[in-house]
Amino acid sequence: MTIHPKNKATRIAAHVESLGLEAGAYDPCYFGYFRCFNAGEYYEAHDVLEHLWLQGRDENYAFYKGLIQLAGAFVHLKKQKARPHHPTDGRRLYPAVRLFWLAEANLASYRPMHLGLDLEVTFGMMEDYVARILASEYTVNPWHPESAPVLPRLHA
């Protein structure tokens, strides 16, 4: 029988540990975010980075918040794709676009590169998703599991 920790912080710490990330130039939660995001595990990416974000307000607070919002946008797109006719999940394109815009606002001051992330590439990806959703007047979800986005590799 597997025991699941009830405390969210404990559960997230265990998840980060399960990823087998070594301590390096960046916090393991930060690396964990990219590992989860690039595997299409957007909710887990959100949780892992939120664990780091909640530890305090420092110079990276808005940066982490923007990345959490980015993952949240893809949570909406992934759920909408899975159940497009569901009364709730079918309407997730609007909140996805809103989260993309919030992510852009929080990440803008960190351009062009921050904590090893090429934000120009990241902004291009976000702008592409928003443009395709807006062009369809919120009727077409451009996210597909086969071509899910991958955040650029972190640079030291």
Residue pairs with C-beta under 8 A, 6 or more apart in sequence:
4 11
5 11
5 14
8 47
9 51
12 29
12 47
12 48
12 50
12 51
13 51
15 32
15 44
15 47
15 48
16 28
16 29
16 32
16 48
16 51
19 28
19 31
19 32
19 35
19 36
21 28
21 31
21 32
21 35
22 28
24 31
25 116
25 156
26 115
26 116
26 154
27 52
29 48
29 49
29 51
29 52
30 49
30 52
30 115
31 154
32 45
32 48
32 49
33 45
33 48
33 49
33 67
33 71
34 45
34 151
34 154
36 42
36 44
36 45
36 48
36 71
37 45
37 70
37 71
37 74
37 151
38 150
38 151
40 78
40 145
40 148
42 71
42 72
42 74
42 75
42 78
43 71
43 75
45 71
46 68
46 71
46 72
46 75
49 64
49 67
49 68
49 71
50 68
52 64
53 61
53 64
53 65
53 68
60 114
60 115
62 106
62 107
62 109
62 110
63 106
63 107
63 110
63 114
63 115
65 106
66 102
66 103
66 104
66 105
66 106
66 107
66 110
67 103
67 107
69 99
69 100
69 102
69 103
69 106
70 99
70 100
70 103
70 107
70 122
70 126
72 99
73 95
73 96
73 97
73 99
73 100
73 103
73 126
73 129
74 96
74 143
74 148
74 149
76 92
76 93
76 95
76 96
76 99
77 92
77 93
77 96
77 129
77 141
77 142
77 143
78 143
78 145
79 89
79 92
80 89
80 90
80 91
80 92
80 93
80 96
80 141
80 143
81 141
81 143
81 144
81 145
82 89
83 89
83 90
84 90
84 141
93 133
93 138
93 139
93 141
94 138
96 129
96 133
97 130
97 133
97 134
97 138
100 126
100 129
100 130
101 130
103 126
104 123
104 126
104 127
107 114
107 119
107 122
107 123
110 119
111 119
111 120
111 123
112 118
112 119
112 120
113 119
113 120
113 155
115 154
116 154
116 155
116 156
117 151
117 152
117 154
117 155
118 152
118 155
121 152
122 151
122 152
125 149
125 151
128 142
129 142
129 143
129 149
132 140
132 142
133 140
133 141
133 142
